[in-house]
Amino acid sequence: MDTTLSLPGLPPPRLPAAAERVQTSAQASFRTAVRTDLVDPKSAESKVDPAIRAKLRQSANEFENVFVSQMLGHMLDGIEVDETFGGGHGEEMFRSMLTNEYGKQVSRSGGFGIADQVYRELLRAQEGNHG
């Protein structure tokens, strides 16, 4: 015997008309407030040598690695060590290495988007140097 409950397809909930107008006008004003003086990465990339772009991308990723590692290091400083499974001089010695690896893993799995922003700024600086 089938005991699943089937409901008829309901339309998605809607905001009241006044709220929809406010939301639409806010979206429109946001689109007009977006800065247009920022460099389009595609156009900037076409003007910069591919070898330099690769170095810029690597530098941006390394910057994010260091940033995330530093942030995690400060966060983990407040956590006490469990003496049952760790602690002692060995953990104190290798904790910074573990924090660096955590930072690398966070950055590789998407990170915080810092590397992309840094890459765009570096591209813009290179584009300015190349005319």
ABEGO torsion letter per residue (X at the ends): XBABBBBBBBBBBBBBAAAAAAAAAAAAAAAAABBAABBBAAAAAAABBAAAAAAAAAAAAAAAAAAAAAAAAAAAAABBBBAAABEEAAAAAAAAAAAAAAAAAAAAAGEAGAAAAAAAAAAAAAAAAAX
